[in-house]
């Protein structure tokens, strides 16, 4: 850039003590602005701008919906159910007793109790 009053190059002078400030990095916010609706059908009509997502909670059911719009504006809707889980449980499979196994167990207990009554 040239100074128009002189034919000398223009060099801007910094103010004395001026320090350029560095920009702070933007911290992502952990808070989600929930939109509340009554039904999943209403959640599917929530408008989402391209490149954004909306978190929607149903007021009467333990369900939340995530609506995501890609950069072209095409939206996808995914519904999830809130479920309380026990954080101390292991991830092992839960095994259940069949009806036949339970009846065999009851009969074996009855047999033991019957034999004790006979001994008395």
C-alpha positions in Angstrom: 0.0 0.0 0.0 1.3 3.4 -0.9 0.9 6.7 0.9 -0.7 9.1 -1.6 0.9 12.1 -0.1 4.5 10.8 -0.6 5.7 8.3 -3.1 7.0 6.3 -0.1 5.6 2.9 0.9 3.1 3.1 3.8 4.0 1.2 6.9 1.3 1.5 9.6 2.6 2.2 13.0 1.5 0.1 15.9 0.2 2.0 19.0 2.6 1.8 21.8 1.7 -1.0 24.2 -0.8 -2.5 21.8 -0.8 -6.3 21.9 -2.8 -8.2 19.3 -5.3 -10.5 21.1 -5.4 -14.1 20.4 -8.8 -15.6 19.8 -10.1 -17.9 22.4 -11.0 -21.4 21.1 -14.7 -22.0 21.1 -15.8 -24.4 23.7 -18.6 -26.8 22.7 -21.6 -26.4 25.0 -22.9 -29.5 26.7 -26.4 -28.2 27.2 -28.9 -29.5 24.7 -32.0 -27.3 24.0 -34.7 -29.9 24.1 -37.9 -29.4 22.0 -40.9 -30.9 23.7 -43.7 -32.4 21.6 -46.6 -34.8 22.4 -46.2 -37.5 19.7 -43.6 -38.9 17.4 -45.6 -37.6 14.4 -45.2 -34.1 15.8 -41.5 -34.7 16.2 -41.2 -35.6 12.5 -42.6 -32.2 11.6 -39.9 -30.2 13.6 -38.0 -28.1 11.1 -34.2 -28.6 11.0 -31.8 -26.3 9.1 -29.2 -27.9 6.8 -26.2 -29.1 8.7 -27.9 -29.0 12.1 -29.6 -31.4 14.5 -32.6 -31.1 16.8 -33.1 -33.1 20.0 -36.8 -33.7 20.7 -38.4 -35.2 23.8 -41.9 -36.6 24.0 -43.8 -35.2 27.0 -45.9 -38.3 27.7 -43.6 -41.2 26.8 -40.0 -42.0 27.8 -38.9 -41.4 24.2 -36.6 -38.9 22.6 -36.1 -38.2 18.9 -33.0 -37.0 17.0 -33.6 -35.2 13.7 -30.5 -34.5 11.6 -30.4 -32.5 8.4 -27.4 -33.0 6.1 -25.9 -30.1 4.1 -28.5 -30.6 1.4 -31.3 -30.3 3.9 -32.4 -34.0 3.8 -33.5 -35.0 7.2 -33.3 -38.3 9.0 -35.3 -39.1 12.2 -34.2 -41.6 14.8 -36.3 -42.4 17.9 -34.8 -43.8 21.1 -36.3 -45.0 24.4 -35.1 -43.8 27.8 -34.5 -46.8 30.1 -33.1 -46.9 33.6 -30.1 -49.1 33.8 -28.1 -50.4 36.8 -24.5 -49.3 36.4 -23.3 -52.0 38.8 -24.7 -54.9 36.6 -22.2 -56.8 34.6 -22.7 -57.3 30.9 -23.1 -61.0 31.3 -26.2 -62.6 29.8 -29.1 -63.2 32.1 -30.1 -66.8 32.2 -33.7 -67.8 32.9 -35.1 -71.1 34.2 -37.5 -72.9 32.0 -40.9 -74.1 33.3 -39.7 -77.7 33.2 -36.6 -77.0 35.2 -38.6 -75.0 37.7 -41.2 -77.9 38.1 -38.3 -80.4 38.6 -36.8 -78.1 41.3 -40.2 -77.9 43.1 -40.7 -81.6 42.9 -37.2 -82.2 44.3 -37.9 -79.9 47.2 -41.3 -81.6 47.8 -39.5 -84.9 47.8 -37.0 -83.7 50.4 -39.7 -82.3 52.6 -41.8 -85.4 52.3 -38.9 -87.6 53.3 -38.3 -85.4 56.4 -42.0 -85.7 57.4 -41.7 -89.6 57.1 -38.6 -89.6 59.4 -40.4 -87.8 62.2 
